[in-house]
Amino acid sequence: MRDVDLSGAGWRKSTRSGAAQGDCVEVAQVQSAVAVRDSKHPVGPVLLFSLSDWQSFLAGTKAGEFDR
């Protein structure tokens, strides 16, 4: 995926992530992509997904596709 400017990204994490828990991911919609990062390392690497790939991931999660 092409370079994406993350400087103005509005990062958010799940409301299920309590304040004391540090093992979270944060997501932000930037341009035509969804960025994902580790909340413990906000200046670390970022994964970028197309909107359609992210929507497919969310649909699979809601359908239980990734349940153990």
C-alpha positions in Angstrom: 0.0 0.0 0.0 1.2 3.5 -0.7 2.6 5.8 1.9 0.0 7.2 4.2 0.3 10.3 6.3 -0.5 9.3 9.9 0.3 12.7 11.5 -3.4 13.6 11.9 -4.7 10.2 12.6 -7.4 9.9 15.3 -6.3 6.8 17.1 -8.9 4.9 19.2 -9.0 1.6 21.1 -11.7 -0.7 22.2 -14.0 0.4 25.0 -13.4 -3.0 26.4 -9.8 -2.1 27.1 -9.7 -1.0 30.7 -7.4 1.8 31.8 -5.1 -0.6 33.6 -4.7 -3.0 30.7 -1.8 -2.2 28.4 -2.1 -4.9 25.8 -4.3 -3.1 23.3 -4.3 -2.3 19.7 -5.4 1.1 18.3 -7.0 1.8 15.0 -7.4 4.9 12.9 -9.0 5.5 9.5 -6.6 7.4 7.4 -7.4 8.4 3.8 -8.6 5.2 2.2 -7.0 2.8 4.7 -7.3 1.6 8.3 -4.1 1.8 10.3 -3.5 -0.5 13.3 -0.8 -0.1 15.9 0.3 -1.4 19.4 -0.9 1.0 22.1 2.3 0.3 24.1 4.4 1.5 21.2 2.6 4.4 19.5 5.7 5.4 17.5 6.4 1.8 16.4 5.3 0.1 13.3 1.9 0.4 11.8 -0.1 -2.1 9.8 -2.2 -0.7 7.0 -5.3 -2.4 5.6 -7.5 -1.4 2.7 -11.1 -0.5 3.8 -12.5 -3.6 2.1 -9.9 -5.9 3.8 -10.7 -4.3 7.2 -14.5 -4.7 6.6 -13.9 -8.4 5.7 -11.9 -8.8 8.9 -14.6 -7.2 11.0 -17.3 -9.4 9.4 -15.3 -12.5 10.0 -14.8 -11.5 13.6 -18.5 -10.9 14.2 -19.3 -14.2 12.5 -16.9 -16.1 14.9 -14.5 -17.0 12.1 -11.5 -16.5 14.4 -12.9 -18.1 17.5 -10.8 -20.9 19.0 
